[in-house]
């Protein structure tokens, strides 16, 4: 593994951890030259999964594109990057467990929203507003009312 600070090829692993579902391995490393520490993540690369867009176009599943969308929704929220990585890994693991090698962008978006709703309500609303392409404030308010209604029912 190449050090991101000094480009030295020799590093040592200080700590190794698996995520909950064993989809990602996190390794804490230290460069043997400059002695700086950094983290690497190892995950299964999904080569054959395709996302079917709304207009019917198919494109290769891109983990980074999914992560960027989640990061955008979580921007300026008190959510650790590890939680975001975990969410993306969970979605990716669910995709691997599917029988099909294709998923619609609608189903993928719903999977993400379900997890974001548990993680952070504001991030969920941000993601939903882009994903569902709310036409106006009424649709936005309806989604908020659904959330607030469900929350009110739980308190009873």
C-alpha positions in Angstrom: 0.0 0.0 0.0 1.4 3.4 -1.0 1.6 6.1 1.7 -0.6 9.0 0.7 1.8 11.5 2.3 5.3 10.4 1.0 4.4 7.7 -1.6 6.6 5.1 0.2 5.5 1.6 -0.7 6.2 0.1 2.7 3.5 0.3 5.4 2.4 -1.8 8.3 -1.2 -2.6 9.4 -1.8 -1.4 13.0 -5.5 -2.4 13.3 -8.0 -4.3 11.2 -11.8 -4.2 11.6 -14.7 -5.7 9.8 -18.0 -3.9 9.4 -21.2 -5.3 10.8 -22.0 -7.3 7.7 -18.4 -8.1 6.7 -18.8 -6.2 3.5 -15.9 -3.8 4.2 -12.6 -4.3 5.9 -11.1 -1.2 7.6 -7.3 -1.1 8.1 -5.4 1.5 10.1 -1.9 1.7 8.6 1.4 3.4 9.3 4.1 4.4 6.8 7.5 2.9 7.7 9.2 5.9 6.2 7.4 9.0 7.4 5.5 7.2 10.2 2.2 9.0 9.5 -1.0 7.0 9.9 -3.9 6.6 7.4 -6.9 4.4 6.9 -7.8 2.2 4.0 -11.0 0.4 3.2 -11.3 -2.8 1.3 -14.6 -3.8 -0.2 -15.9 -6.1 -2.9 -16.0 -4.5 -6.3 -19.2 -5.0 -8.0 -18.5 -5.4 -11.7 -21.8 -6.6 -13.1 -24.4 -4.5 -11.4 -26.3 -2.0 -13.6 -28.7 0.8 -12.6 -31.7 1.4 -14.8 -32.3 5.1 -14.9 -35.8 6.7 -15.2 -35.5 7.2 -18.9 -34.5 3.6 -19.4 -30.7 4.1 -19.8 -28.5 1.6 -18.1 -25.3 2.5 -16.4 -22.7 0.6 -14.3 -23.3 0.8 -10.6 -20.8 3.3 -9.1 -20.2 3.1 -5.4 -18.5 6.6 -5.4 -21.5 8.2 -7.1 -23.8 6.7 -4.5 -21.5 7.9 -1.7 -21.3 11.4 -3.2 -25.1 11.6 -3.2 -25.3 10.6 0.4 -22.4 13.0 1.4 -24.3 15.8 -0.3 -27.4 15.0 1.7 -25.4 14.8 4.9 -23.4 18.0 4.3 -23.1 20.1 7.5 -24.8 17.5 9.6 -23.2 15.9 12.7 -22.7 12.6 11.0 -19.3 10.9 11.2 -17.8 9.8 7.9 -17.7 6.2 9.2 -21.5 6.2 9.4 -21.8 7.4 5.8 -19.3 4.7 4.7 -21.3 2.1 6.7 -24.5 3.2 5.1 -23.1 2.9 1.6 -21.6 -0.5 2.4 -24.9 -1.7 3.7 -26.6 -0.7 0.5 -23.9 -2.3 -1.5 -24.2 -5.5 0.5 -27.9 -5.6 -0.1 -27.3 -5.1 -3.8 -24.9 -8.1 -3.8 -27.5 -10.3 -2.1 -30.1 -9.6 -4.9 -30.9 -12.3 -7.4 -30.7 -9.8 -10.3 -27.7 -7.9 -11.6 -29.9 -4.9 -12.5 -31.8 -2.5 -10.2 -33.9 0.5 -11.0 -32.7 3.9 -9.8 -36.1 4.2 -8.0 -35.4 1.1 -5.9 -31.9 2.1 -5.2 -33.1 5.5 -4.1 -35.7 3.9 -1.8 -33.0 1.7 -0.2 -30.8 4.8 0.5 -33.7 6.8 1.9 -34.8 4.0 4.2 -31.3 4.0 5.8 -30.9 7.8 5.8 -34.3 8.1 7.6 -32.8 6.0 10.5 -29.5 7.9 10.5 -30.6 11.5 10.2 -34.0 13.0 9.4 -32.6 16.2 7.8 -30.3 14.2 5.5 -33.2 12.0 4.6 -35.4 15.0 3.6 -32.5 16.5 1.6 -31.9 13.3 -0.3 -35.7 12.8 -0.8 -36.1 16.3 -2.2 -33.5 15.7 -4.9 -34.3 12.0 -5.5 -38.1 12.5 -5.6 -37.7 15.8 -7.5 -40.4 17.6 -5.5 -42.3 19.9 -7.8 -43.2 22.4 -5.2 -43.4 23.2 -1.5 -46.6 21.3 -1.2 -44.9 18.0 -2.0 -42.1 18.8 0.3 -44.6 19.6 3.1 -46.4 16.4 2.5 -43.2 14.4 3.0 -42.4 16.3 6.2 -46.0 15.7 7.5 -45.6 12.0 6.8 -42.4 12.0 8.9 -43.9 14.2 11.7 -47.1 12.1 11.7 -45.2 8.8 12.1 -43.1 10.4 14.8 -46.2 11.6 16.6 -47.8 8.1 16.4 -44.7 6.6 18.0 -44.9 8.9 21.0 -48.5 7.9 21.8 
